[in-house]
Amino acid sequence: MPNRIIEPIAPSGVHDKVLALALALPGTAVLDVPAGYGALTEKLLAAGKSVTAGDIDTAKFKGSIDHPALTLIRLDLNEALPLPDNHFDIVVSVEGIEHLQSQWNFVRTIHRVLKPGGHFIITTPNILNIRSRLRYFMEGRFEHFKRPLVKNKSWSYDLENYHIAPISFFDLQFMLESSGFSIKKLYANRFSEKNVLSMLIKPAFNLFYLHKNYRDRKRNRGEHSELYKTILLDEVFFGECLIVLAQKNPESSV
């Protein structure tokens, strides 16, 4: 059991899935960024992991700061991170990348600090589920992304507290693979958008993408076939948050 019970900020089921994945992976050296209040860090420590918890605001960390296996460090994930190369077995990043101005630099930095063959577990709101797509059609914004963004003097939140950078699975996949990762598995925290209405709508999407796939093949553009298959996966079509398990290519160094 964790030393303290800290209520997660992330949507329901995200921490449970990330923790289960992390505990099933080899290695004990874990980087948790952004660590937030420390809910996931506490569970990792309780499971015997050695955790470096990084966040831009370490003052809000509520975890066991005196734990011998914990290193708490202030990190701005938009900047170069003062962490050693090829050091961590696992990096977990829960609901963080959508807050960043420098997503590509962040992913490349995670690749640098992971050991060859190390694993990266990253989660983000799923902007391709049916609810998010319909919301964008009706309101011009994705689910979990409030618009317009208005920063006034009365709001105490800093920029890093905003969801400023929605990222689809396909963009994240391209970013990871271009940075030296391979994606091992895609999960969702829960299928919160799987209801009678969405189940009735999905066959229409199946027909639409089947038709697009047929047309693309006639035009010798069959490389889009995997895209159409992926976008119809339950994790993408119905999932609330995406949870991606990626691995740094074993032959990579930094």
C-alpha positions as CSV (number, residue, x, y, z in Angstrom):
1,M,0.0,0.0,0.0
2,P,1.2,3.5,-0.7
3,N,2.4,5.5,2.3
4,R,-0.2,8.2,1.7
5,I,-3.4,8.2,-0.3
6,I,-3.4,11.1,-2.8
7,E,-6.4,11.6,-5.0
8,P,-5.3,11.5,-8.7
9,I,-6.0,14.5,-10.9
10,A,-6.1,12.4,-14.1
11,P,-9.4,10.9,-15.3
12,S,-10.6,7.7,-13.8
13,G,-8.7,4.6,-14.6
14,V,-5.6,6.3,-16.0
15,H,-3.4,5.8,-13.0
16,D,-4.5,2.2,-12.5
17,K,-3.6,1.3,-16.1
18,V,-0.3,3.1,-16.1
19,L,0.7,1.6,-12.8
20,A,-0.2,-1.9,-14.0
21,L,1.9,-1.4,-17.1
22,A,4.9,0.0,-15.2
23,L,4.9,-2.8,-12.7
24,A,4.9,-5.4,-15.5
25,L,8.0,-3.9,-17.1
26,P,11.6,-4.7,-16.2
27,G,13.8,-2.2,-14.2
28,T,13.3,-0.1,-11.1
29,A,14.5,3.4,-12.1
30,V,11.4,5.4,-13.0
31,L,11.0,9.0,-14.1
32,D,7.5,10.4,-13.4
33,V,6.9,13.7,-15.2
34,P,4.9,15.8,-14.6
35,A,4.4,14.3,-11.1
36,G,1.7,16.7,-10.0
37,Y,0.6,16.0,-6.4
38,G,2.5,12.7,-6.4
39,A,-0.4,10.2,-6.6
40,L,1.3,7.9,-9.1
41,T,4.7,8.5,-7.5
42,E,3.4,7.2,-4.2
43,K,2.1,4.0,-5.7
44,L,5.3,3.4,-7.6
45,L,7.4,3.8,-4.5
46,A,5.1,1.5,-2.6
47,A,5.7,-1.1,-5.3
48,G,9.4,-0.9,-4.8
49,K,10.4,1.4,-7.6
50,S,13.1,4.1,-7.3
51,V,11.3,7.3,-8.6
52,T,12.5,10.6,-9.8
53,A,9.5,12.9,-9.6
54,G,9.7,16.0,-11.7
55,D,7.2,18.9,-11.9
56,I,7.4,22.7,-12.6
57,D,5.7,23.3,-9.3
58,T,7.2,21.0,-6.7
59,A,5.5,22.9,-3.8
60,K,2.3,21.2,-4.6
61,F,3.8,17.7,-4.2
62,K,2.0,15.9,-1.4
63,G,4.0,12.6,-1.5
64,S,6.5,11.2,0.9
65,I,9.4,13.6,0.2
66,D,11.5,11.9,2.9
67,H,11.2,8.5,1.2
68,P,14.8,7.1,0.5
69,A,13.9,5.9,-3.0
70,L,12.4,9.3,-4.1
71,T,14.2,12.2,-5.8
72,L,12.0,15.3,-6.2
73,I,13.2,17.8,-8.7
74,R,11.8,20.9,-10.3
75,L,11.6,20.4,-14.1
76,D,10.2,22.6,-16.8
77,L,9.3,20.1,-19.5
78,N,9.4,22.8,-22.1
79,E,13.1,23.2,-21.4
80,A,16.2,21.0,-21.6
81,L,16.1,18.6,-18.6
82,P,19.1,18.3,-16.3
83,L,18.9,14.5,-16.3
84,P,21.6,12.0,-17.3
85,D,21.6,10.1,-20.6
86,N,20.5,6.5,-20.8
87,H,19.6,6.5,-17.1
88,F,15.9,5.4,-16.6
89,D,14.3,2.0,-17.2
90,I,10.8,3.5,-17.4
91,V,9.4,7.0,-17.9
92,V,5.7,7.7,-17.2
93,S,4.0,10.9,-18.3
94,V,0.4,11.1,-17.3
95,E,-1.8,13.8,-18.9
96,G,1.2,16.1,-19.5
97,I,2.1,16.5,-23.2
98,E,-1.1,18.5,-24.0
99,H,0.2,21.2,-21.6
100,L,3.5,21.6,-23.4
101,Q,4.6,24.2,-25.9
102,S,7.6,22.1,-26.9
103,Q,6.2,18.6,-27.4
104,W,8.8,17.4,-29.9
105,N,11.7,18.5,-27.6
106,F,10.0,16.7,-24.7
107,V,9.7,13.4,-26.5
108,R,13.3,13.6,-27.8
109,T,14.5,14.3,-24.2
110,I,12.6,11.3,-22.9
111,H,14.4,9.2,-25.5
112,R,17.7,10.6,-24.4
113,V,17.2,9.8,-20.7
114,L,15.9,6.3,-21.2
115,K,18.2,3.4,-21.3
116,P,18.3,1.5,-24.6
117,G,15.3,-0.8,-24.6
118,G,13.6,1.3,-21.9
119,H,9.9,2.0,-21.9
120,F,7.9,5.2,-22.1
121,I,4.2,5.2,-20.9
122,I,2.4,8.4,-22.0
123,T,-1.2,9.4,-21.7
124,T,-3.2,12.2,-23.2
125,P,-6.9,13.1,-23.8
126,N,-8.2,11.3,-26.9
127,I,-9.3,13.9,-29.3
128,L,-10.4,11.3,-31.9
129,N,-13.1,9.6,-30.0
130,I,-16.7,10.1,-31.3
131,R,-17.7,12.7,-28.6
132,S,-14.6,14.8,-29.2
133,R,-15.1,14.8,-32.9
134,L,-18.8,15.8,-32.6
135,R,-17.8,18.5,-30.1
136,Y,-15.3,19.9,-32.5
137,F,-17.9,19.9,-35.3
138,M,-20.5,21.7,-33.1
139,E,-18.3,23.9,-30.9
140,G,-14.9,24.2,-32.6
141,R,-13.1,22.6,-29.7
142,F,-12.1,19.1,-28.6
143,E,-13.3,17.3,-25.5
144,H,-11.2,18.3,-22.5
145,F,-9.9,21.4,-24.3
146,K,-11.7,24.6,-23.2
147,R,-11.8,27.3,-25.8
148,P,-11.3,30.2,-26.2
149,L,-8.2,30.4,-24.0
150,V,-8.4,33.7,-22.1
151,K,-5.8,34.5,-19.6
152,N,-6.9,37.4,-17.4
153,K,-5.3,39.0,-14.4
154,S,-7.8,37.4,-12.0
155,W,-6.9,33.9,-12.9
156,S,-4.0,32.5,-10.8
157,Y,-3.2,29.6,-13.2
158,D,0.0,29.9,-15.2
159,L,0.3,28.7,-18.8
160,E,1.4,25.2,-17.9
161,N,-2.0,24.6,-16.3
162,Y,-3.8,25.0,-19.6
163,H,-4.6,22.2,-22.1
164,I,-2.9,24.2,-24.9
165,A,-1.8,21.6,-27.4
166,P,-4.3,18.8,-28.3
167,I,-2.5,15.9,-30.0
168,S,-4.1,13.0,-31.9
169,F,-2.9,9.4,-31.7
170,F,-1.5,9.7,-35.2
171,D,0.5,12.9,-34.4
172,L,1.8,11.3,-31.2
173,Q,2.7,8.1,-33.1
174,F,4.7,10.0,-35.7
175,M,6.4,12.0,-33.0
176,L,7.4,8.9,-31.1
177,E,8.6,6.9,-34.1
178,S,10.5,9.8,-35.5
179,S,12.3,10.2,-32.2
180,G,13.5,6.6,-32.0
181,F,10.6,4.8,-30.3
182,S,8.5,1.9,-31.4
183,I,4.9,1.7,-30.2
184,K,4.2,-1.6,-28.4
185,K,0.6,-1.2,-27.4
186,L,-2.3,1.3,-27.3
187,Y,-4.8,1.3,-24.5
188,A,-7.6,3.5,-23.2
189,N,-8.4,4.2,-19.6
190,R,-12.1,3.5,-20.2
191,F,-14.6,3.3,-23.0
192,S,-16.7,6.2,-21.7
193,E,-18.1,7.1,-25.1
194,K,-19.4,3.6,-25.8
195,N,-23.1,3.9,-25.7
196,V,-26.2,3.1,-27.8
197,L,-25.9,6.2,-29.9
198,S,-22.2,5.8,-30.7
199,M,-22.6,2.1,-31.4
200,L,-25.3,3.1,-33.9
201,I,-23.1,5.7,-35.5
202,K,-20.0,3.5,-35.8
203,P,-21.2,1.4,-38.8
204,A,-21.5,4.6,-40.8
205,F,-17.8,5.3,-40.1
206,N,-16.9,1.8,-41.0
207,L,-18.5,2.2,-44.4
208,F,-16.9,5.6,-44.9
209,Y,-13.4,4.4,-44.2
210,L,-14.0,1.2,-46.2
211,H,-14.9,3.4,-49.2
212,K,-11.9,5.6,-48.6
213,N,-9.6,2.6,-48.4
214,Y,-11.0,1.2,-51.6
215,R,-10.5,4.6,-53.4
216,D,-6.9,4.9,-52.0
217,R,-6.0,1.5,-53.2
218,K,-7.2,2.3,-56.7
219,R,-4.9,5.3,-56.6
220,N,-2.0,3.3,-55.3
221,R,-2.2,5.0,-51.9
222,G,-2.6,1.8,-49.8
223,E,-0.3,3.2,-47.1
224,H,-3.4,4.8,-45.5
225,S,-5.0,1.4,-44.8
226,E,-3.4,1.1,-41.3
227,L,-4.7,4.6,-40.5
228,Y,-8.2,3.6,-41.3
229,K,-7.9,0.5,-39.2
230,T,-6.5,2.4,-36.2
231,I,-9.1,5.1,-36.2
232,L,-11.8,2.5,-35.9
233,L,-10.2,0.7,-32.9
234,D,-12.3,0.8,-29.8
235,E,-9.5,2.6,-28.0
236,V,-9.5,5.4,-30.5
237,F,-13.2,5.6,-31.3
238,F,-14.6,5.2,-27.8
239,G,-11.7,5.7,-25.4
240,E,-11.6,8.8,-23.1
241,C,-7.8,9.0,-22.7
242,L,-5.1,7.2,-24.7
243,I,-2.4,5.3,-23.0
244,V,0.6,4.5,-25.2
245,L,3.3,2.1,-24.3
246,A,6.4,2.8,-26.4
247,Q,9.9,1.4,-26.3
248,K,13.2,3.1,-27.0
249,N,14.9,1.1,-29.7
250,P,17.4,-1.2,-28.1
251,E,20.2,-0.2,-30.4
252,S,19.8,3.5,-29.6
253,S,21.9,5.3,-27.2
254,V,20.9,9.0,-27.0
